[in-house]
Amino acid sequence: MENRFLNWTCLTLIVIGAINWGLVGFFQFDLIAAIFGGMSSWGSRIVYSLIGLAGLYSLSFFRVFDRDRRRSTS
């Protein structure tokens, strides 16, 4: 069970971040800032930081995808 909880948590945070960026791009509305009281509030900064860390952690998924691809071609 290799970090299943961590993987799902990171994936959830990445999806939240993607939805937020979509809202910013399409409607100029930052949902996280609206929920937590502005971009510079502690709550928003924590959520933005967690999303950023989740994005960095998700880079390790490329290693898993590459490993699976190599197994399927050999």
Secondary structure, 3 states (H helix, E strand, C coil): CCCHHHHHHHHHHHHHHHHHHHHHHHHCCCHHHHHHCCCCCHHHHHHHHHHHHHHHHHCHHHHHHHHHHHHHHC
